[in-house]
Amino acid sequence: MSAAPIETARRCDPAEWQARVALAACYRMVAQLGMDDLIYNHISARVPGRENEFLINPYGLLFDEITASSLVKIDIEGNILDDTTHTVNLAAFVIHAAIHKTGHDAACVLHTHSDASVAVSGQEKGLLPLSQFAMRFYDRQAFHDYEGVAIDLDEQARLVRDLGPHKVMLMRNHGILTVGRTPGEAFMLLYYFERAARIQLDMQAAAAAGAALVIPPHEVCERAARQFWELQGDILIPGEREWPALMRRLDRTDPSYRH
């Protein structure tokens, strides 16, 4: 570990450093799956014990360059609280500050332009219940109409209004936003939504060639959704089981995110 990461770790309390490591890991995992977008897109996490402060990526770094010490700490007014030369993408601040300053259990907010999610965001009904992956989101996806690049502060109120109580929101013709109690939850919601969206696009392509699509009845879709969200069976908070395994894999392949 270089001197800069050591110094950052010393300045942080242990809870903040742990949050930094988890958030940096989330960036790396999104990059590994090819769901990043060069230096754009953003994932943020509240600083533990600091409701009005959050960590976010420095503008100009690729997702696979993000480390725990490179993350920038800002407040919900946009003030940079770290001693850093890095800046923060204005759209990142507008979107993430809007969600973090609400009463939503948004410990982590993730926004990407992942291909399949963008494609589905332009469809009137968004994600359809065409696979078990999609059932988690049945009647549980929010929609926010496209207003241009999200750099106007007055859009914040509409982002919050449109998200409502949901943990997943399709930003029409733009991308997806997921909200988690942990980076693991926000990441797994993105992962499962993207899988479902890709399957939907494949099925729609088959339908265009003449195949008939089968959509289970409402009662079945709702029952499946409740099984996911009410944590029936052995299902835990999304990411609670997968996250440690994903962290172990990341540590085997490239543990530099911990620096």
C-alpha positions in Angstrom: 0.0 0.0 0.0 1.4 3.4 -1.0 1.9 6.3 1.4 -1.3 8.1 0.2 -3.7 5.2 1.0 -2.0 4.6 4.3 -2.5 8.3 5.2 -6.1 8.2 4.1 -6.8 5.1 6.2 -5.2 6.8 9.2 -7.4 9.9 8.8 -10.6 7.8 8.5 -12.4 6.1 11.3 -12.6 2.4 10.8 -16.3 2.5 9.7 -15.6 5.0 6.9 -12.5 3.1 5.7 -14.6 -0.1 5.5 -17.3 1.8 3.6 -14.6 3.1 1.2 -13.3 -0.5 0.6 -16.8 -1.8 -0.1 -17.6 1.0 -2.4 -14.3 0.7 -4.4 -15.1 -3.1 -4.7 -18.5 -2.2 -6.1 -16.9 -0.1 -8.8 -14.5 -2.8 -9.8 -17.3 -5.4 -9.9 -19.4 -3.2 -12.3 -16.3 -2.8 -14.5 -15.6 -6.5 -14.5 -19.1 -7.1 -15.9 -18.7 -4.5 -18.6 -21.5 -2.3 -17.2 -19.4 0.8 -16.8 -19.2 3.7 -19.2 -15.6 5.0 -19.4 -15.2 7.8 -16.7 -18.9 8.4 -16.5 -21.6 6.8 -14.3 -21.3 6.8 -10.6 -21.9 4.9 -7.4 -22.1 6.6 -4.0 -22.2 5.5 -0.4 -23.2 7.4 2.8 -20.4 7.9 5.2 -21.4 5.8 8.3 -22.6 8.1 11.0 -22.7 11.1 8.7 -26.2 11.4 7.2 -25.3 14.4 5.1 -22.0 13.1 3.7 -21.3 10.5 1.0 -18.4 9.0 -1.0 -18.3 9.1 -4.7 -15.9 8.5 -7.6 -13.4 11.2 -8.6 -14.3 12.6 -12.1 -11.8 11.3 -14.7 -11.0 7.9 -13.3 -12.2 4.7 -14.9 -14.2 2.3 -12.7 -11.3 -0.2 -12.7 -9.0 2.5 -11.4 -11.1 3.3 -8.3 -9.5 2.6 -5.0 -10.7 3.1 -1.4 -8.4 6.2 -0.9 -9.3 7.8 -4.3 -13.0 8.1 -3.5 -14.1 11.7 -2.8 -16.1 12.7 0.2 -18.7 15.4 -0.4 -21.8 16.7 1.5 -25.3 17.1 0.1 -24.6 20.7 -0.8 -21.8 19.6 -3.1 -18.8 20.7 -0.9 -15.7 18.5 -1.2 -14.6 17.5 2.3 -11.4 15.7 1.4 -8.0 17.2 0.8 -7.9 16.2 -2.9 -7.2 17.6 -6.3 -10.1 15.5 -7.7 -13.5 17.0 -8.7 -16.9 15.3 -8.9 -19.1 15.0 -12.0 -22.0 17.6 -11.6 -24.6 15.1 -12.8 -23.3 12.6 -10.2 -23.8 15.2 -7.5 -27.3 16.1 -8.7 -28.5 12.5 -8.9 -26.9 11.1 -5.8 -27.3 14.0 -3.4 -31.0 14.0 -4.3 -31.4 10.4 -3.1 -29.0 10.6 -0.1 -30.7 13.6 1.5 -34.1 11.9 1.6 -35.4 9.6 4.3 -34.9 6.6 1.9 -32.7 3.8 3.2 -30.2 4.7 0.5 -26.9 3.8 2.0 -25.7 3.1 -1.5 -26.9 4.6 -4.8 -25.8 3.1 -8.1 -26.3 4.6 -11.5 -25.1 3.1 -14.8 -25.8 3.2 -18.5 -25.7 -0.5 -18.8 -26.7 -1.5 -22.4 -29.7 -3.8 -21.7 -31.1 -1.6 -19.0 -30.9 1.5 -21.3 -32.7 -0.5 -24.0 -35.5 -1.6 -21.6 -35.7 2.0 -20.2 -37.0 3.1 -23.6 -39.9 0.6 -23.6 -43.2 1.8 -22.3 -43.6 -0.9 -19.6 -39.9 -1.2 -18.8 -38.9 -4.7 -17.6 -41.5 -7.4 -18.3 -42.1 -10.5 -16.2 -40.5 -12.8 -18.8 -38.0 -14.6 -16.5 -37.5 -15.5 -12.9 -34.8 -12.8 -12.8 -37.5 -10.2 -13.8 -40.0 -11.4 -11.2 -38.1 -9.6 -8.4 -39.0 -6.3 -10.1 -42.6 -7.0 -11.0 -44.6 -3.9 -10.2 -41.6 -2.7 -8.3 -39.7 -0.6 -10.8 -40.0 3.2 -10.9 -39.7 5.4 -14.0 -38.2 8.9 -14.4 -38.7 10.6 -17.7 -35.7 11.9 -19.6 -35.0 15.6 -19.1 -31.6 15.9 -20.7 -28.3 15.6 -18.9 -29.0 15.7 -15.1 -27.2 18.9 -14.2 -30.1 21.0 -13.1 -30.8 21.1 -9.3 -34.6 21.4 -9.8 -34.6 17.9 -11.3 -33.7 16.5 -7.8 -37.2 16.8 -6.5 -38.6 14.9 -9.5 -36.0 12.2 -9.1 -37.0 11.7 -5.5 -40.7 11.8 -6.3 -40.4 9.3 -9.1 -38.2 6.9 -7.1 -40.8 6.8 -4.3 -40.4 3.7 -2.1 -38.7 1.7 -4.8 -35.2 0.4 -4.9 -34.9 0.4 -8.7 -35.7 3.2 -11.2 -35.4 3.2 -14.9 -34.3 6.6 -16.1 -36.0 6.7 -19.5 -33.7 6.6 -22.5 -30.8 7.1 -20.1 -30.0 4.3 -17.7 -30.8 2.7 -14.4 -30.6 3.7 -10.7 -30.5 1.1 -7.9 -30.6 1.9 -4.2 -29.3 -0.4 -1.5 -28.8 -0.7 2.2 -25.3 -1.8 1.3 -23.1 -1.7 -1.9 -23.8 -5.4 -2.2 -27.5 -4.9 -2.4 -27.3 -2.0 -4.9 -24.9 -4.1 -7.0 -27.0 -7.3 -7.0 -30.1 -5.4 -7.9 -28.2 -4.0 -10.9 -26.9 -7.5 -11.8 -30.3 -9.2 -11.6 -32.0 -6.4 -13.5 -29.4 -6.4 -16.3 -29.7 -10.2 -16.6 -33.5 -9.9 -16.8 -33.2 -7.1 -19.4 -30.9 -9.0 -21.6 -33.2 -12.0 -21.5 -36.1 -9.8 -22.4 -34.3 -8.4 -25.4 -33.4 -11.9 -26.6 -37.1 -13.0 -26.2 -38.4 -9.9 -28.0 -36.0 -10.7 -30.9 -37.3 -14.2 -31.0 -40.9 -12.9 -30.9 -40.1 -10.6 -33.8 -39.1 -13.8 -35.7 -42.4 -15.4 -34.9 -42.0 -17.0 -31.5 -44.9 -16.5 -29.0 -44.0 -15.0 -25.7 -45.4 -16.5 -22.5 -46.0 -14.2 -19.5 -47.2 -15.8 -16.3 -50.5 -14.5 -14.8 -50.4 -11.6 -12.4 -51.0 -13.7 -9.4 -48.0 -15.8 -10.1 -45.7 -12.9 -10.8 -46.9 -11.1 -7.7 -46.3 -14.2 -5.6 -42.8 -14.6 -6.9 -42.0 -10.9 -6.3 -43.2 -11.2 -2.7 -41.0 -14.2 -2.2 -38.0 -12.1 -3.2 -38.8 -9.0 -1.3 -40.3 -10.5 1.8 -37.2 -12.7 2.1 -39.2 -16.0 2.1 -37.3 -19.3 2.1 -33.5 -18.8 2.3 -33.4 -15.5 0.5 -31.6 -12.8 2.4 -31.1 -9.1 1.7 -29.9 -9.0 -2.0 -26.1 -9.3 -1.9 -25.8 -10.5 1.6 -24.9 -14.0 0.5 -23.3 -13.2 -2.8 -21.2 -10.2 -1.7 -18.5 -12.1 0.4 -18.0 -14.5 -2.5 -17.7 -11.6 -5.0 -15.2 -9.9 -2.7 -13.1 -13.1 -2.4 -13.0 -13.4 -6.2 -12.0 -9.7 -6.5 -9.2 -10.2 -3.9 -7.9 -13.2 -6.0 -7.9 -11.2 -9.3 -6.9 -7.7 -8.2 -6.9 -6.5 -4.6 -5.6 -3.1 -5.5 -9.1 -1.6 -4.9 -8.3 -1.8 -1.2 -5.5 0.8 -1.5 
